[in-house]
């Protein structure tokens, strides 16, 4: 396989894109010192800019000159001088001994500075004793120039403005630089931007810091220490959040912390936190805690709320099971939730040389069917083609930058709510234009990224089969199911789609010991409601 090479200075160009994005869309949200930083950055020559970006792409804020070698920056000393003069970096006269010895020097280098310390000591003990010898060390004692990166926090702000999180870095551009991703062209403007107030940016940055601390939490800590740590994280949470995306991130973290407190048996605090979240599984967890604490009437009331207005289909399914459980505990007779009638058949196949799905494909082809092992990519591919322009419609806050596969609200109820008029218009167009419109979009958009279209598995042959076997009314019914709950219904579709003349079969394949999962049963219910032909093939059961 031929190795792809990135163009020289790709990282510099990508970093400039972050700055230009902040200037073009968020200049009114930047602080005065940040605007000055940008002005000073542009005052640097190309080599100094590239050195600064190289430093930003490395870990930490301390660097040693003997570890910095870049072919495209031949005059490193001159670049350093510019960065020092404009205060992008500093070269300190002294540094804290512990920081130097722990983070910058190797063990032999520590021993060279402190020859009186024992060589048999571990590095951590060596660092501790060196720090006790003296608090600071003059940097002229070192064999290299020590560099400190100043004002590095601005990089988090730039990446948050561009990606809506501080975790993604400049490597995110690489897939595009290599030509592996070709992104759709969609509207980006100051009017449609993601953030409208600086406080939204600060809240998201603060939330990212709390989230990092949460995932770094020591798993082996004592129960008391864990509760104290979780309480400290809650105290550090941003408040008065109004931005919908930041709210979802906040509630997701709240759910995680509440679940940990539930496991630690701090039930009162866990319930209080779950009450602050509207995201699943917050209500489910509250019900389970109430049941555990024998507060059955409260639990039943909450389950009834879930049944009346579920957040999504998985929550509705959980609520049905909890409702039956509570009724049994309360001595109330209740009919079991009826299971869908799913057509199925059993066959015997040799599975020694191939996976079970491939074996079934071969078996079907021997009987005249043309079968494809596409799992979720068949229906979602048709959906992506059908609603391509809806997915990339110019909706406020949907797109932050030119490198998104899909809109930020794609897996939320807001996706359909904000685009309902566009969806209704598109359904009318599809009824009128039929499969010819899907073929047109396929030819026009082939190769562009789309969250629903997996091009390597979805070729034109499959689309032609669908054209001859499916009625557009059937497809629109299936698309309605996806639109009602994109997150829950983008998976769980049958493994195989098989075609023969003008007929089709949707087949879920189950090998020995395998059984239907909840998201698969979910789809079979919908197939039954719509009269769609789908079945389960059990192999060697």
C-alpha positions in Angstrom: 0.0 0.0 0.0 1.4 3.4 -1.0 2.2 5.6 1.9 0.5 9.0 1.6 2.6 12.1 2.4 1.4 15.3 3.9 2.4 18.6 2.2 5.2 20.6 3.8 3.8 23.0 6.4 0.4 21.4 6.5 0.2 21.9 10.3 1.0 25.6 9.9 -1.8 26.1 7.3 -4.2 24.2 9.5 -3.3 26.3 12.6 -3.9 29.5 10.5 -7.3 28.1 9.7 -8.2 28.1 13.4 -7.1 31.7 13.7 -9.0 32.8 10.6 -12.1 31.0 11.8 -12.0 32.8 15.2 -11.4 36.2 13.4 -14.2 35.7 10.8 -16.9 34.3 13.1 -16.1 35.3 16.7 -14.0 38.5 16.7 -16.6 40.1 18.9 -16.2 37.3 21.5 -12.4 37.5 21.8 -10.8 39.3 24.6 -8.5 42.3 23.9 -5.3 40.3 24.8 -6.5 37.5 22.5 -6.9 39.9 19.6 -3.4 41.3 20.4 -2.0 37.7 20.4 -3.4 37.2 16.9 -1.9 40.5 15.8 1.5 39.6 17.2 1.3 36.1 15.6 0.9 37.7 12.2 3.9 39.9 12.9 6.1 36.7 13.1 7.8 35.4 10.0 6.9 32.0 8.6 9.6 30.0 10.4 8.8 31.6 13.8 5.1 30.9 13.2 5.9 27.3 12.3 8.0 26.8 15.4 5.2 28.2 17.6 2.7 25.8 16.1 5.2 22.9 16.5 5.4 23.8 20.2 1.6 23.9 20.5 1.3 20.5 19.0 3.6 18.9 21.6 2.6 18.0 25.2 3.3 20.2 28.1 4.6 23.8 28.3 8.3 23.2 29.0 10.7 22.3 26.2 14.4 21.8 25.8 16.2 23.2 22.8 18.2 20.0 22.1 15.0 18.1 21.5 13.6 20.5 18.9 14.8 19.7 15.3 12.6 20.6 12.3 13.9 20.4 8.7 11.5 23.2 7.6 12.9 25.6 10.3 16.6 25.7 9.5 17.3 28.9 11.6 15.9 27.8 14.9 17.8 30.4 17.0 16.3 33.3 14.9 12.8 31.8 15.3 13.3 31.5 19.1 14.4 35.2 19.2 11.2 36.4 17.6 9.0 34.3 19.9 10.8 35.6 22.9 10.6 39.2 21.7 6.8 39.0 21.3 6.4 37.0 24.5 5.1 33.8 22.9 7.8 32.0 24.9 10.1 32.8 27.7 13.6 31.6 28.6 13.7 31.7 32.4 16.8 32.2 34.5 15.7 29.7 37.0 13.2 26.8 37.3 11.5 24.9 40.2 13.8 21.9 41.0 10.9 19.4 41.2 9.4 20.5 37.9 12.8 20.3 36.2 13.8 16.9 37.6 10.4 15.3 37.3 9.2 16.5 33.9 12.3 17.6 31.9 15.4 15.7 32.9 16.2 12.0 32.7 17.5 10.2 35.7 21.2 10.3 34.6 20.8 14.1 34.0 19.4 14.5 37.6 22.4 12.6 38.9 24.7 14.8 36.9 23.2 17.9 38.6 23.1 16.2 42.0 26.1 13.8 42.1 25.9 13.5 45.9 22.6 11.6 45.6 22.5 7.8 45.5 22.3 6.2 42.1 20.3 3.3 43.5 17.3 5.6 44.3 14.2 5.4 42.1 13.6 8.5 40.0 10.7 9.6 42.2 12.8 9.4 45.3 15.7 11.1 43.5 13.4 14.0 42.5 12.1 14.3 46.1 15.6 14.5 47.5 16.8 16.9 44.8 13.9 19.2 45.7 14.9 19.1 49.3 18.5 20.1 48.4 17.3 23.3 46.7 14.0 24.9 45.6 15.3 26.4 42.3 18.0 25.7 39.8 19.6 28.3 37.6 19.0 27.3 33.9 22.6 28.2 32.9 23.7 25.0 34.6 21.8 23.0 32.0 23.3 21.7 28.7 20.4 23.1 26.7 18.2 26.1 26.5 15.0 25.7 28.5 11.9 27.2 26.9 8.5 27.9 28.5 5.4 28.3 26.3 3.4 31.3 27.3 -0.4 31.9 27.1 -1.0 28.3 25.9 -4.6 28.4 27.1 -5.5 30.4 24.1 -5.1 27.3 22.0 -7.9 25.6 23.9 -10.1 28.6 23.1 -9.3 28.5 19.4 -9.9 24.8 19.2 -13.2 25.1 21.1 -14.4 27.9 18.8 -13.5 25.6 15.9 -14.5 22.1 17.1 -16.8 22.9 20.1 -14.4 21.0 22.3 -10.8 21.4 23.5 -9.9 17.7 22.9 -9.7 17.8 19.1 -6.4 19.1 17.9 -4.7 20.0 14.7 -4.5 16.3 13.7 -8.2 16.5 13.0 -7.3 18.2 9.7 -5.0 15.4 8.6 -7.8 13.2 7.1 -8.7 16.0 4.8 -5.1 16.9 4.0 -4.5 13.2 2.9 -7.6 13.3 0.8 -9.3 10.6 2.8 -12.3 12.8 3.7 -14.0 15.1 1.2 -16.5 17.3 3.1 -19.7 18.7 1.8 -19.9 22.4 1.1 -22.4 24.0 3.5 -23.1 27.4 4.8 -20.9 28.9 7.4 -21.5 32.5 8.5 -21.5 34.8 11.5 -25.3 34.7 11.5 -25.4 30.9 11.7 -22.5 30.5 14.1 -22.4 28.0 17.0 -21.6 30.4 19.9 -23.2 33.8 20.4 -21.8 34.7 23.8 -18.4 34.4 25.3 -19.8 32.8 28.5 -20.9 29.8 26.3 -17.3 29.2 25.3 -16.1 29.6 28.9 -18.7 27.2 30.2 -17.8 24.5 27.6 -14.1 24.9 28.4 -14.8 24.7 32.1 -17.0 21.6 31.5 -14.1 20.0 29.5 -11.7 20.5 32.4 -14.2 19.0 34.9 -14.7 16.1 32.5 -11.0 15.5 32.2 -10.7 15.4 36.0 -13.6 13.0 36.2 -12.0 10.5 33.8 -8.7 10.8 35.6 -10.3 9.9 38.9 -8.5 7.1 40.7 -10.6 3.9 40.3 -9.0 2.2 43.3 -9.6 5.1 45.7 -11.7 4.5 48.9 -15.4 5.1 48.9 -15.0 8.3 51.1 -12.3 9.7 48.7 -14.4 9.0 45.7 -17.4 10.8 47.2 -15.2 13.7 48.1 -13.7 13.9 44.6 -17.2 13.7 43.0 -18.4 16.5 45.2 -15.5 18.6 44.3 -16.2 18.1 40.6 -19.8 19.1 41.1 -18.7 22.3 42.9 -16.5 23.1 39.8 -19.3 22.7 37.3 -20.4 25.8 35.4 -23.9 27.1 36.2 -26.7 28.9 34.4 -26.1 27.1 31.1 -28.4 28.1 28.3 -26.6 26.8 25.1 -28.3 23.6 24.1 -25.1 21.7 23.2 -23.3 22.8 26.4 -26.4 21.7 28.3 -26.3 18.2 26.8 -22.6 17.9 27.6 -23.3 19.0 31.1 -26.2 16.7 31.6 -24.2 13.7 30.2 -21.5 14.4 32.8 -24.2 14.8 35.6 -25.6 11.4 34.7 -22.1 9.8 34.9 -21.4 11.4 38.3 -24.9 10.5 39.6 -24.4 6.9 38.5 -21.1 6.7 40.4 -22.8 8.1 43.5 -25.6 5.5 43.1 -23.0 2.7 43.0 -21.4 4.3 46.1 -24.8 4.1 47.8 -25.2 7.8 48.2 -28.7 7.5 46.9 -30.1 10.9 48.1 -27.4 12.8 46.2 -27.7 10.6 43.2 -31.4 11.2 42.9 -30.9 15.0 43.3 -28.4 14.9 40.4 -30.5 12.7 38.2 -33.4 15.2 38.7 -31.1 17.9 37.1 -30.9 15.9 33.9 -33.4 15.4 31.2 -31.2 12.9 29.3 -31.8 9.2 29.5 -31.2 7.2 31.6 -31.7 9.7 34.3 -35.4 8.8 34.9 -34.7 5.1 34.7 -32.0 5.4 37.3 -34.3 7.4 39.6 -36.9 4.7 39.3 -34.4 1.9 40.1 -33.2 3.8 43.2 -36.8 4.4 44.4 -37.5 0.7 44.0 -34.4 -0.2 45.9 -35.5 2.1 48.7 -39.1 0.7 48.6 -40.6 4.0 47.5 -42.8 2.2 45.1 -45.6 4.8 44.6 -43.1 7.5 43.7 -41.4 5.0 41.3 -44.7 4.1 39.7 -45.6 7.8 39.1 -42.3 8.4 37.5 -42.6 5.3 35.3 -46.0 6.5 34.1 -44.4 9.8 33.1 -41.9 7.9 31.1 -44.6 5.9 29.4 -46.6 9.0 28.6 -43.7 11.0 27.2 -40.6 8.9 26.7 -37.3 10.6 25.8 -36.7 8.0 23.1 -37.6 4.4 22.1 -35.1 2.7 24.4 -36.5 4.6 27.4 -40.0 3.6 26.4 -39.0 0.0 26.3 -37.3 0.2 29.7 -40.4 2.0 31.1 -42.6 -0.9 30.0 -40.4 -3.4 31.8 -40.2 -1.3 34.9 -44.0 -0.8 34.9 -44.5 -4.6 34.9 -42.0 -5.1 37.7 -43.6 -2.4 39.8 -47.1 -3.8 39.3 -45.9 -7.2 40.4 -44.4 -5.7 43.5 -47.6 -3.8 44.2 -49.8 -6.9 43.6 -51.4 -5.4 40.5 -52.3 -7.8 37.8 -51.0 -6.6 34.4 -50.8 -8.0 31.0 -47.3 -8.7 29.7 -46.0 -6.5 26.9 -46.7 -8.5 23.7 -43.7 -9.5 21.7 -43.8 -8.9 18.0 -44.4 -11.9 15.8 -41.2 -12.3 13.8 -41.0 -14.6 10.8 -38.1 -17.0 11.1 -36.6 -20.2 9.6 -33.8 -22.6 10.4 -31.1 -23.9 8.1 -28.0 -26.1 8.4 -24.8 -24.7 6.9 -21.1 -25.5 7.0 -19.5 -22.6 9.1 -16.0 -23.9 9.3 -14.5 -21.7 6.6 -16.6 -18.6 6.7 -18.6 -16.3 8.9 -22.3 -17.1 9.3 -23.5 -14.1 7.3 -21.3 -15.0 4.3 -22.5 -18.6 4.4 -26.1 -17.4 4.3 -25.3 -15.1 1.4 -23.8 -18.0 -0.5 -26.8 -20.2 0.3 -29.3 -17.5 -1.0 -27.3 -17.0 -4.2 -27.5 -20.7 -4.9 -31.3 -20.3 -4.9 -31.3 -17.4 -7.3 -31.2 -14.4 -4.9 -28.7 -11.6 -5.1 -27.8 -11.0 -1.5 -25.7 -8.3 0.2 -24.3 -8.2 3.7 -24.8 -4.5 4.4 -26.2 -4.5 8.0 -27.2 -0.9 8.8 -25.6 0.7 5.7 -28.4 -0.2 3.2 -31.4 1.7 4.7 -29.2 4.5 6.2 -27.5 4.9 2.8 -30.9 5.4 1.2 -31.9 7.8 4.0 -28.7 9.8 3.6 -29.3 10.2 -0.2 -32.9 11.1 0.3 -32.4 13.8 2.9 -28.9 15.0 1.9 -29.8 18.7 1.6 -31.8 18.5 4.8 -28.8 17.2 6.7 -26.6 20.0 5.4 -29.3 22.7 5.6 -28.1 26.2 6.9 -29.5 25.9 10.4 -28.1 28.1 13.2 -25.6 26.3 15.3 -25.5 23.2 13.2 -22.0 23.6 11.7 -18.9 25.1 13.3 -16.4 24.5 10.6 -15.8 23.1 7.1 -14.7 19.7 8.5 -17.9 18.2 9.8 -19.4 14.9 8.7 -22.8 16.0 9.9 -24.6 18.7 11.9 -24.0 19.0 15.7 -27.6 18.3 16.6 -28.0 15.2 14.4 -28.7 12.8 17.2 -31.0 15.0 19.2 -34.7 15.7 18.9 -33.8 19.2 17.7 -32.5 17.8 14.4 -36.0 16.9 13.1 -37.8 19.8 15.0 -35.7 22.5 13.4 -35.9 21.1 9.9 -39.6 19.8 9.9 -40.7 22.2 7.0 -37.7 21.1 5.0 -38.4 17.4 5.7 -42.0 17.8 4.7 -41.1 19.5 1.4 -38.5 16.8 0.7 -40.9 14.0 1.3 -43.3 15.5 -1.3 -40.4 15.8 -3.8 -39.5 12.2 -3.3 -43.1 11.0 -3.8 -43.1 12.9 -7.0 -39.5 12.2 -8.3 -39.1 8.7 -7.0 -35.8 6.7 -7.2 -34.6 8.9 -10.0 -33.9 11.6 -7.4 -31.9 9.2 -5.2 -29.8 8.2 -8.3 -29.2 11.9 -9.1 -28.0 12.6 -5.5 -25.8 9.5 -5.7 -24.1 10.6 -8.9 -23.8 14.2 -7.7 -22.5 13.5 -4.2 -20.5 10.3 -4.6 -17.4 10.3 -2.3 -18.5 13.2 -0.1 -18.7 12.4 3.6 -22.2 11.8 5.0 -23.0 10.3 8.4 -25.4 7.9 6.8 -23.8 7.0 3.5 -20.9 4.5 3.7 -19.7 4.6 0.1 -17.5 1.5 0.1 -20.5 -0.7 0.9 -23.2 1.2 -0.9 -22.6 1.0 -4.6 -24.9 1.9 -7.5 -25.9 -1.7 -8.0 -27.6 -1.9 -4.6 -29.5 1.3 -5.4 -30.7 -0.1 -8.7 -31.9 -3.3 -6.9 -33.8 -1.1 -4.4 -35.3 0.9 -7.3 -36.9 -2.2 -8.8 -38.0 -3.8 -5.5 -39.1 -1.1 -3.1 -42.0 1.4 -3.5 -41.1 4.9 -2.5 -44.1 4.9 -0.1 -42.4 2.0 1.8 -39.1 3.8 2.0 -40.8 7.0 3.2 -42.4 5.0 6.0 -39.0 3.7 7.1 -37.5 7.1 6.8 -40.2 8.5 9.2 -39.1 5.9 11.8 -35.5 7.1 11.6 -36.5 10.8 11.7 -38.5 10.2 14.8 -35.5 9.0 16.7 -32.2 9.1 14.7 -30.0 7.9 17.5 -32.1 4.9 18.4 -33.0 3.8 14.8 -29.7 4.2 12.9 -28.7 0.7 14.1 -30.3 -2.6 14.6 -31.3 -3.2 10.9 -31.1 -6.8 9.5 -27.7 -8.1 8.3 -28.7 -9.0 4.7 -30.8 -7.5 2.0 -31.6 -10.0 -0.8 -33.2 -9.3 -4.2 -34.8 -11.5 -6.8 -36.6 -10.2 -9.8 -38.9 -7.5 -8.3 -39.0 -9.1 -4.8 -36.8 -8.6 -1.8 -36.1 -10.2 1.6 -34.6 -8.5 4.7 -32.8 -11.1 6.7 -31.2 -11.0 10.2 -28.7 -13.8 10.5 -28.2 -15.6 13.9 -25.5 -18.2 14.4 -25.4 -20.8 17.1 -26.1 -19.3 20.5 -26.9 -15.9 19.1 -30.2 -14.1 19.8 -32.0 -10.9 18.8 -30.9 -7.7 20.5 -33.2 -5.0 21.8 -32.4 -2.6 18.9 -33.1 -5.4 16.4 -36.4 -6.3 17.9 -37.2 -2.6 17.8 -36.8 -2.6 14.0 -38.8 -5.8 13.6 -41.7 -4.2 15.4 -41.6 -1.3 12.9 -41.3 -3.7 9.9 -44.5 -5.5 11.2 -46.4 -2.2 11.6 -45.5 -1.1 8.0 -46.0 -4.6 6.4 -42.3 -4.7 5.4 -40.9 -8.2 4.6 -38.2 -9.1 7.2 -37.2 -12.4 8.8 -34.7 -14.1 11.0 -32.5 -16.9 9.7 -31.2 -19.2 12.5 -28.2 -21.2 11.3 -27.5 -24.5 13.0 -29.8 -23.8 16.0 
